[in-house]
Amino acid sequence: MKHLKQIQIQIFLACMLGALAVIAGAFSAHLLERFANQNIITLRELSIFEKAVRYQMYHALVLLVIGVWNLLSNRTVISISFYLIFFGIVFFSGTLYWIALQPIIHLSFPTYLFWVTPLGGLCMIVGWILIFFEFKRFYT
């Protein structure tokens, strides 16, 4: 029963990240493009924001697949991968959003936090690698 609650949390988090990616994509298409045309943000900042949206959506879908797979298999086999990818999205996309939106939110990204973005990317990479090893372990 405990694993069912964990799977519900996984599916909820995946769905929320997916919904937020759609919202961020709409924000980018309808408002940030206008800001870029008005030189409030640069095209580079718009591109950074859109990259954050893409990575968030791709990995939200992966998290949803992991949650559904755990539900259908009636176990939480790939929980470590799930949480690595989850925090990877938060760190990677979150910092990219912050960097891209600096001219709008008037809150500079501190240079001492430069390591958070690649840490998020590394979490996602390790999550993908662990998915492979976890599937291999349970299906061989």
C-alpha positions as CSV (number, residue, x, y, z in Angstrom):
1,M,0.0,0.0,0.0
2,K,2.9,2.3,0.7
3,H,4.2,2.0,-2.8
4,L,0.8,2.9,-4.2
5,K,1.0,6.3,-2.4
6,Q,4.5,6.8,-3.8
7,I,3.3,6.0,-7.3
8,Q,0.4,8.5,-6.9
9,I,2.9,11.1,-5.9
10,Q,5.1,10.3,-8.9
11,I,2.2,10.5,-11.4
12,F,1.0,13.8,-9.7
13,L,4.4,15.4,-10.0
14,A,4.8,14.3,-13.6
15,C,1.4,15.7,-14.5
16,M,2.1,19.0,-12.7
17,L,5.5,19.4,-14.4
18,G,3.8,18.6,-17.8
19,A,1.0,21.2,-17.2
20,L,3.6,23.8,-16.1
21,A,5.6,23.1,-19.2
22,V,2.5,23.8,-21.4
23,I,1.8,27.0,-19.4
24,A,5.5,28.1,-19.8
25,G,5.3,27.3,-23.5
26,A,2.2,29.4,-24.0
27,F,3.8,32.2,-22.0
28,S,6.8,32.0,-24.3
29,A,4.8,32.0,-27.5
30,H,2.3,34.7,-26.5
31,L,4.2,37.1,-24.3
32,L,7.9,36.5,-24.4
33,E,8.0,36.7,-28.2
34,R,6.3,40.1,-27.9
35,F,8.9,41.1,-25.3
36,A,11.7,40.0,-27.6
37,N,10.2,42.0,-30.5
38,Q,10.1,45.0,-28.1
39,N,13.7,44.4,-27.0
40,I,12.7,43.8,-23.4
41,I,14.4,40.5,-23.6
42,T,17.0,39.3,-26.2
43,L,16.4,36.5,-28.7
44,R,19.1,34.5,-26.7
45,E,17.0,34.8,-23.5
46,L,13.9,33.7,-25.4
47,S,15.9,30.7,-26.8
48,I,17.1,29.8,-23.3
49,F,13.5,29.9,-22.0
50,E,12.3,27.7,-24.8
51,K,15.1,25.2,-24.1
52,A,14.0,25.0,-20.5
53,V,10.4,24.4,-21.6
54,R,11.5,21.6,-24.0
55,Y,13.6,19.8,-21.5
56,Q,10.9,20.1,-18.8
57,M,8.3,18.7,-21.2
58,Y,10.5,15.8,-22.4
59,H,11.4,14.8,-18.9
60,A,7.9,15.3,-17.5
61,L,6.8,12.7,-20.1
62,V,9.5,10.4,-19.0
63,L,8.4,10.8,-15.4
64,L,4.8,10.0,-16.4
65,V,6.0,6.8,-18.2
66,I,8.0,5.8,-15.1
67,G,5.0,6.4,-12.8
68,V,2.6,4.5,-15.1
69,W,5.1,1.7,-15.5
70,N,5.4,1.4,-11.7
71,L,1.6,1.4,-11.4
72,L,1.2,-1.3,-14.0
73,S,4.0,-3.5,-12.7
74,N,2.7,-3.0,-9.1
75,R,6.1,-2.0,-7.8
76,T,8.3,1.1,-7.5
77,V,11.3,-0.2,-9.3
78,I,12.7,3.0,-10.8
79,S,12.1,5.5,-8.0
80,I,15.7,6.7,-7.8
81,S,15.6,7.5,-11.5
82,F,12.3,9.3,-11.1
83,Y,13.6,11.6,-8.4
84,L,16.9,12.2,-10.1
85,I,15.1,13.3,-13.2
86,F,12.6,15.3,-11.2
87,F,15.3,17.3,-9.4
88,G,17.2,17.5,-12.7
89,I,14.2,19.3,-14.2
90,V,13.9,21.6,-11.1
91,F,17.6,22.5,-11.2
92,F,18.2,22.6,-15.0
93,S,15.0,24.2,-16.3
94,G,14.4,26.2,-13.1
95,T,17.8,28.0,-13.4
96,L,17.3,28.5,-17.2
97,Y,13.9,30.1,-16.5
98,W,15.5,32.4,-14.0
99,I,18.4,33.3,-16.3
100,A,16.0,34.0,-19.2
101,L,13.6,36.1,-17.2
102,Q,16.2,38.3,-15.4
103,P,15.2,41.4,-17.4
104,I,11.6,41.0,-16.5
105,I,11.8,39.9,-12.9
106,H,14.7,42.2,-12.1
107,L,16.4,39.6,-10.0
108,S,19.9,38.7,-11.2
109,F,21.0,35.1,-11.3
110,P,23.9,34.9,-8.8
111,T,27.1,33.8,-10.4
112,Y,27.9,31.6,-7.4
113,L,25.0,29.4,-8.4
114,F,26.4,28.7,-11.9
115,W,26.9,25.0,-10.9
116,V,23.1,24.4,-10.4
117,T,22.3,24.2,-14.1
118,P,24.9,21.5,-15.0
119,L,24.0,19.7,-11.8
120,G,20.4,19.5,-13.1
121,G,21.6,18.2,-16.4
122,L,23.8,15.6,-14.7
123,C,20.9,14.5,-12.6
124,M,18.8,13.9,-15.7
125,I,21.7,12.0,-17.4
126,V,22.2,9.8,-14.4
127,G,18.5,9.2,-14.2
128,W,18.4,8.0,-17.8
129,I,21.4,5.7,-17.2
130,L,19.8,4.2,-14.1
131,I,16.5,3.6,-16.0
132,F,18.5,1.3,-18.3
133,F,20.2,-0.6,-15.5
134,E,17.0,-0.9,-13.5
135,F,15.2,-2.4,-16.5
136,K,18.1,-4.6,-17.3
137,R,18.2,-5.9,-13.7
138,F,14.5,-6.7,-13.6
139,Y,14.1,-8.1,-17.1
140,T,17.2,-10.3,-17.5
